[in-house]
């Protein structure tokens, strides 16, 4: 599918986000008014802004990142392995700084580096860049696409690749993993349960594991798209990227 992209020049990503405040009533009044206005464009006629506040984490203006998992495929003697590292915590500033430092260092080593995520062009990549701006962090050049020509943007998107030009078509990572025979990353929690797991259960480690499963699935899907074998579980390790 992509003959001009080398596997070792792809950084696979996934992020997990939550609303900035645990509950609607904990938002500052001015921020609440802004959410109410946003919610009018999202809610059904019988839904209130409070009722749909759990969706706030989807939007970079009202949400925050609690985990970014990044992984690379390593080829050795004809077999593939996967190394993944996560940046996570209650401090969004700290995890974004750590991630930015890693990406800048990796880009210096790999000038042709690409970022790959599922629905990354619509969600992960712009969300990270926006939250970096909000937190006063310099956006790594690979994410800072303003003014770049389309062929200069180093983004790969496994959902876009599956569309084959059909821009109205959305396919979830879970569905694609099933039809390609890849173990589902949703065997414990899914995206709709992340906020509850974070704020109510206080189980960030569970979210990190889920995020890492997602990013591995993106890598496995990319391999299948290109006719390569998938990575066996014993070849997956958590390490420095």
N, C-alpha and C positions, 0 to 999 in steps of 0.2 A: 504493500500500500504506500509506504513512504521509503523510497529507495535512497534518498539523499540525506537521511537522518541516521546518525550512528547511535546505537543503543547506549553507549557510554557517554553520550553528550545530551542525555535527557535526565532532568530532575523531576521526578513524579511527586505531586503534591496533593494534599487534602487538608481542609480546615474544618474546625468545629466552632460554632458560634452560639451565643446565647444573648437574650436581652440584657441591656446594661444594668437593669434593676431587677431584683427577684420577683417583684409584684408591681402591678399597675399603680397601686396607691402609694408606692414608695418613690415614684418619679417626682422630681421637682415640678411645681405647678406650671411653669412656663414650658418645660419639656413635655409635660402631660398634654398641654394644649396643642403642641405641635404634633404629638402622636395622634391625638383625637382627629386632627385635620387629615393626617395621612391615612388613618383608619377608615375614614369616610370613603376613600377610593378602593378599599380592600374588603370591607365588610358587606355581608348580605343585609337585606333590609331589616331583619330581626336580630342582628348582631350588634353589640355595643363595642366601643373601643377597648374597654376592659376585657371583654370576652375574647378578643382576638390578640391580646397583648403577647401571648405566647409566640406569635409570629414575628415579633419585633426583632428577634435575633437574625432574621434573614436580611435585614436592611442595615447597611454599614452606619447610617446616621443614628440608629437606635440600638444597635447591637454591639457586641465586642467579640474578639477572638479569644478563645481559651486554649486552643491547641492547633498547631501546624505540624503535620507529619510530612517528612521529605525522604524520598528513597531513590536509590540508584541501582541499576542492573549491572552486575559485574560478570564478565565472560571469562571463563578459564577452561582450557582444554575442551572446548565445545559444549560445556555445560554453563548454565546460568545460576547465579545467586543474587540475592537481594539484600541490601543493607538499608535500614531505615533508622531515622533519628527524629525525635519529636521535641518541639519547643512548646512548653505548656506551663500553665500556672494562673494564679489570680491576677498577676500583674501583666496586663496586656503590653505595656511599654517594654518590660524586660524580655518577654518572649519574642516580640517583634524585632527588638534590637539584636537578639541572638540569631534569629532567622536571617535578618538583613546581613549580618556579618558573615554568616555561612554562605549565603548566595553570592555576595561580593567576592569572597575568597574562591568559591567554586568557579565563578565566571572568569576570574583571572587565569585559572588553570585550563579552563575549557572555553575559549573565545566563541565557539559555535554552540554554546549551551542553549537548550530549549527547556521550557517548563511545560509539563503535561499534567492535566487534571480532567476529571469528568465534569462537563459543564463549566470548566475553568474560565472560559472567556466571558461568561455571563455572571459568574459568581466568585470563585476563589481568587482569581487574579485581581479584578477590580476591588474586591472587598479588602484584600491585604493592602493594596496601594492606598485606598481611602483611609483605612485605619492608621496607616503610617503617617499620612498627612495630619490627621486629627491629633496624633500623639507627638508630632514634631520630629519625626524620624525621616531621614533622607531616604527616598525610594531608590532601591537598587536600579541600575540602568536597564536591566532586562525587564523590569516591571513598569518602568516609566515610559509609556508608549506615546505620550503626547508629542505630536509633530513627526512621528516616524511614519515611513511609507509602509504599506501592508506587508511587503516582503522583508522588512526589517524587524517585524514583530516576531519574536521567537516563542510563540505560544502554540502548543498542541492541545487538542481537546478531543478526548475519546468519544464524546457524545456528538460533536460536530463531524468527526470522521465517519461515524455510523450513519449520519443523515444523507451522505452522498448528494448534497445539494438541496435536500428537501428541508427547507427552513421552518416548516410548520411542525416538524416531527420531533417529539421529545421521547426519549427512552431512558429509563432509570438505570443506574449502575447495577442494581439488584437484578433487574430483568435480563440485562446483557450477560451478567455473570452466570445466570441460570442457563440461558440458551447456548452459551459457550462451554458449559460444563466446568465452570470455575467455582470453588467454594464461596458461598454467600458471605459478605462482610456483615450482614444484618442478622447473624445468628444469636445475638444477645440483645442489643438495642438498635434502634434506628434513629435517624435525624430528629424525628418528632419527640424523642424521649431525652435528648441531650440536656435541655434546660432543667427538666425535673431531676435528672441524675446529678447535675451540677449544684443546683440551689437547694433541693430538698434532701437528696441522699448524700450530698457532699462526697461524691465518688468520682473524683477527677481521673484517677487511674483507669477506671473502667472506660471513660470517654477516650483516653489516650489509646487504649488497646483497640477500641472501635475505629478510631481515626487511622491507626496504622493498618488495620485490616482493609480499610477503604483504599488507602494509597497502594497497598500491595495488589488489590484487585484491579486498580487502574493499570498498573504495570503488566499484570497478567493479561488483561484485555488487549493492551497495545501489542503484546507479543503474539497473541492469537490473530489479531488483525493482519499481522505481517508474516504469518505462516510459521512462527517459531514455537517451540515447545514451551509450556509453562514451567514455572519454577517450583520444585518440590518443597514441602514444608521444612525439611531439614536444611535447606539452603537459604533460609531466611534468618537474618540476624539483626539485632538492634545494635547500632554502633554509630560512630562519628561518620557523617556523610562526607 
